[in-house]
């Protein structure tokens, strides 16, 4: 976890211990259920943990904020962010029950208290959150209409945060107030060369 400590020196010893346990836990569960591709599991620190935590380089969530991670899969970006922001409430939703069960086991092993999980489709979820997160869930043309009902309408900052690579023509044309953050500006790795964070504020949809 040397890269993690380098990019996030503010982590406490307890947080570092939790992050150090993650690869072993995912290796164990991945041998039983294919949660992460075998190629990615070998580079979990960069491709999953740091990629998830890249959001923390650009956003600082207020205590007691409510965050929804849609299509969380094996728990990314939700689990790393929940460790990083222990006073923020995270809800992780996925349609695959096996994946959610693994998240439940991992959060118990790591004693993470600020994660709740839902097995289901976000289209049926009526709750609202300060921020909705997505990571390679679907095309933005589908994702935004699906989750915009779940974003709180408020004076304070709220909206959709999405980890994405590739062309952003649709997003730039459709959302005039969009903010795009280039991860290569913060992380020295070929993996991050084309990776971006998109932020769409709630008044843009």
Kinemage of the C-alpha trace (Angstrom):
@kinemage 1
@onewidth
@group {chain A} dominant
@subgroup {mainchain}
@vectorlist {calphas} color= white
{ca unk a 1} P 0.000 0.000 0.000
{ca unk a 2} L 2.941 2.334 -0.587
{ca unk a 3} L 1.137 4.225 -3.343
{ca unk a 4} L -1.883 4.698 -1.107
{ca unk a 5} L 0.251 6.179 1.673
{ca unk a 6} L 2.060 8.412 -0.817
{ca unk a 7} L -1.089 9.908 -2.312
{ca unk a 8} L -3.062 10.042 0.955
{ca unk a 9} L -0.599 10.791 3.772
{ca unk a 10} L -3.470 12.025 5.964
{ca unk a 11} L -4.773 8.476 6.507
{ca unk a 12} L -4.784 7.282 10.110
{ca unk a 13} L -3.091 4.054 11.187
{ca unk a 14} L -6.493 2.401 11.579
{ca unk a 15} L -7.505 3.406 8.054
{ca unk a 16} L -4.223 2.111 6.637
{ca unk a 17} L -4.812 -1.228 8.379
{ca unk a 18} L -8.271 -1.446 6.833
{ca unk a 19} L -6.904 -0.719 3.369
{ca unk a 20} L -4.088 -3.239 3.857
{ca unk a 21} L -6.677 -5.934 4.603
{ca unk a 22} L -8.733 -5.256 1.467
{ca unk a 23} L -6.569 -7.113 -1.120
{ca unk a 24} L -6.510 -10.296 0.949
{ca unk a 25} L -10.253 -10.205 1.546
{ca unk a 26} L -10.999 -9.669 -2.130
{ca unk a 27} L -8.577 -12.395 -3.162
{ca unk a 28} L -10.367 -14.784 -0.817
{ca unk a 29} L -13.874 -13.935 -2.009
{ca unk a 30} L -12.824 -13.672 -5.642
{ca unk a 31} L -11.686 -17.295 -5.513
{ca unk a 32} L -15.263 -18.240 -4.660
{ca unk a 33} L -17.260 -15.724 -6.702
{ca unk a 34} L -15.877 -13.717 -9.606
{ca unk a 35} L -16.290 -10.181 -8.287
{ca unk a 36} L -13.228 -8.584 -9.874
{ca unk a 37} L -11.483 -9.711 -13.049
{ca unk a 38} L -8.295 -11.705 -12.434
{ca unk a 39} L -6.294 -9.086 -14.304
{ca unk a 40} L -7.592 -6.341 -12.029
{ca unk a 41} L -7.297 -8.271 -8.759
{ca unk a 42} L -3.517 -8.347 -9.226
{ca unk a 43} L -3.505 -4.552 -9.396
{ca unk a 44} L -6.315 -3.854 -6.958
{ca unk a 45} L -4.458 -0.999 -5.262
{ca unk a 46} L -4.310 1.118 -8.431
{ca unk a 47} L -7.280 -0.088 -10.474
{ca unk a 48} L -9.824 -0.207 -7.676
{ca unk a 49} L -8.700 1.342 -4.396
{ca unk a 50} L -6.848 4.394 -5.712
{ca unk a 51} L -9.324 4.816 -8.569
{ca unk a 52} L -12.160 4.925 -6.043
{ca unk a 53} L -10.277 7.279 -3.724
{ca unk a 54} L -9.524 9.666 -6.588
{ca unk a 55} L -12.910 11.194 -5.785
{ca unk a 56} L -11.487 12.271 -2.413
{ca unk a 57} L -8.835 14.316 -4.224
{ca unk a 58} L -11.540 16.600 -5.620
{ca unk a 59} L -14.459 16.313 -3.191
{ca unk a 60} L -14.630 16.618 0.580
{ca unk a 61} L -18.009 15.400 1.807
{ca unk a 62} L -19.541 17.021 4.865
{ca unk a 63} L -20.074 14.856 7.936
{ca unk a 64} L -23.407 13.027 7.848
{ca unk a 65} L -23.738 13.514 4.090
{ca unk a 66} L -25.594 10.720 2.352
{ca unk a 67} L -23.933 9.092 -0.654
{ca unk a 68} L -25.376 6.490 -3.017
{ca unk a 69} L -23.041 4.163 -4.958
{ca unk a 70} L -25.057 2.768 -7.887
{ca unk a 71} L -24.095 -0.570 -9.441
{ca unk a 72} L -21.380 -0.938 -6.838
{ca unk a 73} L -20.364 -4.453 -7.951
{ca unk a 74} L -17.692 -5.577 -5.513
{ca unk a 75} L -17.997 -2.361 -3.534
{ca unk a 76} L -16.171 0.246 -5.590
{ca unk a 77} L -15.983 3.158 -5.149
{ca unk a 78} L -18.157 2.796 -2.032
{ca unk a 79} L -15.942 0.725 0.298
{ca unk a 80} L -12.699 2.747 -0.078
{ca unk a 81} L -14.608 6.023 0.234
{ca unk a 82} L -16.450 4.797 3.330
{ca unk a 83} L -13.093 4.026 4.950
{ca unk a 84} L -11.739 7.432 3.944
{ca unk a 85} L -14.864 9.326 5.105
{ca unk a 86} L -15.935 7.487 8.297
{ca unk a 87} L -18.463 10.206 9.230
{ca unk a 88} L -20.306 10.052 5.902
{ca unk a 89} L -23.184 7.628 5.279
{ca unk a 90} L -22.806 5.381 2.228
{ca unk a 91} L -25.503 3.267 0.597
{ca unk a 92} L -24.263 0.665 -1.896
{ca unk a 93} L -26.809 -0.810 -4.301
{ca unk a 94} L -26.432 -3.615 -6.832
{ca unk a 95} L -28.820 -6.043 -8.508
{ca unk a 96} L -26.556 -9.047 -7.861
{ca unk a 97} L -27.226 -10.496 -4.419
{ca unk a 98} L -23.941 -12.451 -4.278
{ca unk a 99} L -21.914 -9.285 -4.692
{ca unk a 100} L -23.835 -7.469 -1.985
{ca unk a 101} L -23.308 -10.414 0.378
{ca unk a 102} L -19.553 -10.163 -0.182
{ca unk a 103} L -19.666 -6.452 0.626
{ca unk a 104} L -21.538 -7.295 3.833
{ca unk a 105} L -18.861 -9.815 4.838
{ca unk a 106} L -16.055 -7.373 4.059
{ca unk a 107} L -17.605 -4.460 5.945
{ca unk a 108} L -18.020 -6.730 8.976
{ca unk a 109} L -14.411 -7.932 8.775
{ca unk a 110} L -13.164 -4.346 8.514
{ca unk a 111} L -15.655 -3.049 11.121
{ca unk a 112} L -16.978 -0.416 8.727
{ca unk a 113} L -20.010 1.152 10.378
{ca unk a 114} L -21.048 3.717 7.741
{ca unk a 115} L -22.111 1.387 4.897
{ca unk a 116} L -25.567 -0.004 4.281
{ca unk a 117} L -26.318 -2.251 1.328
{ca unk a 118} L -29.324 -2.811 -0.911
{ca unk a 119} L -29.968 -5.677 -3.312
{ca unk a 120} L -32.054 -4.218 -6.106
{ca unk a 121} L -32.414 -1.912 -9.077
{ca unk a 122} L -31.915 1.807 -8.525
{ca unk a 123} L -34.943 2.534 -10.703
{ca unk a 124} L -37.061 1.266 -7.790
{ca unk a 125} L -35.209 3.291 -5.150
{ca unk a 126} L -37.015 6.437 -4.023
{ca unk a 127} L -34.564 7.740 -1.387
{ca unk a 128} L -32.603 10.916 -2.083
{ca unk a 129} L -28.925 11.555 -1.426
{ca unk a 130} L -26.458 14.426 -1.457
{ca unk a 131} L -24.411 12.693 -4.144
{ca unk a 132} L -24.933 9.726 -6.444
{ca unk a 133} L -21.772 7.903 -7.539
{ca unk a 134} L -21.199 5.686 -10.556
{ca unk a 135} L -18.227 3.806 -11.954
{ca unk a 136} L -18.521 2.150 -15.358
{ca unk a 137} L -22.177 1.365 -14.683
{ca unk a 138} L -23.696 2.410 -18.007
{ca unk a 139} L -23.569 5.181 -20.580
{ca unk a 140} L -24.336 8.591 -19.132
{ca unk a 141} L -27.334 8.892 -21.473
{ca unk a 142} L -28.932 6.124 -19.436
{ca unk a 143} L -27.368 6.740 -16.038
{ca unk a 144} L -28.399 10.367 -15.497
{ca unk a 145} L -32.132 9.901 -16.269
{ca unk a 146} L -32.131 6.805 -14.057
{ca unk a 147} L -30.629 8.369 -10.932
{ca unk a 148} L -31.524 12.075 -11.071
{ca unk a 149} L -34.634 11.374 -8.955
{ca unk a 150} L -32.300 10.202 -6.186
{ca unk a 151} L -30.343 13.470 -5.905
{ca unk a 152} L -31.374 15.931 -3.210
{ca unk a 153} L -32.510 19.309 -4.459
{ca unk a 154} L -30.913 21.759 -2.050
{ca unk a 155} L -28.964 24.986 -1.789
{ca unk a 156} L -25.771 23.216 -0.843
{ca unk a 157} L -23.727 21.315 -3.405
{ca unk a 158} L -25.263 18.059 -4.622
{ca unk a 159} L -25.243 16.059 -7.828
{ca unk a 160} L -23.826 13.114 -9.734
{ca unk a 161} L -20.160 12.090 -9.556
{ca unk a 162} L -19.073 9.595 -12.192
{ca unk a 163} L -15.734 7.893 -12.850
{ca unk a 164} L -15.281 7.660 -16.603
{ca unk a 165} L -12.777 7.500 -19.424
{ca unk a 166} L -12.949 8.105 -23.147
{ca unk a 167} L -14.995 10.619 -25.104
{ca unk a 168} L -17.099 13.161 -23.215
{ca unk a 169} L -18.890 14.804 -26.140
{ca unk a 170} L -22.376 13.854 -24.926
{ca unk a 171} L -21.745 15.096 -21.404
{ca unk a 172} L -20.208 18.412 -22.489
{ca unk a 173} L -23.035 19.122 -24.947
{ca unk a 174} L -25.849 18.118 -22.611
{ca unk a 175} L -24.739 19.590 -19.274
{ca unk a 176} L -23.539 23.224 -19.433
{ca unk a 177} L -22.341 23.302 -15.798
{ca unk a 178} L -20.436 20.022 -15.914
{ca unk a 179} L -17.020 19.874 -14.252
{ca unk a 180} L -14.377 17.471 -15.537
{ca unk a 181} L -11.355 16.474 -13.461
{ca unk a 182} L -8.369 14.725 -15.072
{ca unk a 183} L -6.907 12.034 -12.841
{ca unk a 184} L -3.557 12.123 -14.618
{ca unk a 185} L -3.046 15.513 -12.963
{ca unk a 186} L -3.014 13.861 -9.530
{ca unk a 187} L -1.787 10.305 -10.077
{ca unk a 188} L 1.414 9.167 -11.785
{ca unk a 189} L 0.360 5.933 -13.455
{ca unk a 190} L -0.492 4.921 -17.004
{ca unk a 191} L -3.811 3.595 -15.712
{ca unk a 192} L -4.979 7.132 -14.927
{ca unk a 193} L -3.849 8.660 -18.223
{ca unk a 194} L -7.368 8.671 -19.736
{ca unk a 195} L -9.423 8.493 -16.531
{ca unk a 196} L -11.664 11.363 -15.497
{ca unk a 197} L -14.175 12.348 -12.860
{ca unk a 198} L -17.343 13.985 -14.102
{ca unk a 199} L -19.412 16.121 -11.767
{ca unk a 200} L -22.917 17.131 -12.827
{ca unk a 201} L -24.591 19.490 -10.306
{ca unk a 202} L -28.246 18.902 -9.459
{ca unk a 203} L -29.358 22.119 -11.167
{ca unk a 204} L -28.047 20.775 -14.477
{ca unk a 205} L -30.623 17.996 -14.889
